[in-house]
Amino acid sequence: MLNISIVLYRPAWEQEVLPLVEELLRVKNLRKIYLLDNTEPSYSPKDGLTAQAVLQQRGLTAQAVSRKLRYMPTGENMGYGRAHNIALRESAYYKTELHLVMNSDIRVKAEDIDAMHDWMLMHPEVGQLMPKVLNPDGTQQYLAKRLPSPIDVFGRRFLPAWMIARRNRRYELRDMDLEKPVNAPYLSGCFMLLRTKAAVEAGLFDERYFMYPEDMDLTRTIHRNWLTLYYPAWTIVHAHARSSYKDKHMLRVHIRNMCLYFNKWGWLFDKERHTFNSL
């Protein structure tokens, strides 16, 4: 069975969240969807009961919605990883074998999630899986990566593209055949199909990060003992916001949390990074 968690912040309910939830409720192996709403209570224009009512108006039965969907307003903007951990701990408590962490801006078919679920059950050595990720225009997003050095992270943001192009190509695994599976040490948090046991062994998301490198941190920790696979047999669509490129506040958040990451793992000397990046 499978649990799915989605962290929301000032969500576009009608345009984004509800169509996605409607599709996810079609997943045959679904146990429960957790909608963890980090929106401030004073701002949120719609609560979970209203969301459930809208889903019922779309033709879903009240029983299916109440049994399969749990709306959880957290009461604060607590951060991405910390909110997902609430649902991950429930997966661990109920011994739900797989847990899908995903963004609300993802478009995916229910039958593909079921296929990924079944594939993971047949491959117990895999701790985490991410499919091929496309932009809405059909071009590929390169979200399976090697672990970055400081120059990879800050160079991408502050140096001219031509200066960092060669490093960036290697960082994003463009030097590899991405039509084949890759055991990558960094998989994007937009869609993380996790084996619950592997996530628990890794300590779940490190809650010291507000957002951004928590997916990198968790993937590399799982990668120590499990395969963390980019697996292009399935594709999803991701409307990638890249908010730190548009918002100065989010840029400061990004920089602060990347500094936390390098303080934890090492700035220049990170032996594990060197080992994992030898793909």
Protein Blocks (a to p, Z undefined) as FASTA:
>chain_A
ZZdddddehiafklmmmmmmmmmmmpmklcbdcdddfbdfklmmbdfklmmmmmmmnopa
fklmmmmpccddehiaebjklmmmmmmmmmmmnopabacdddfkbccdfklmmmmmmmmm
mmmmbmbdcdddddfkopacdfbccdddfklmmmmmmmcfklmmmmmmmmnopmbcfkbc
cddfbdcfkbccddfklmmmnopaafkbmghjlmmmmmmmmmmmmccdddfkbccddddf
klmlmmmklmmmmmmmmmmmmmmnopklcfklmmmmmZZ
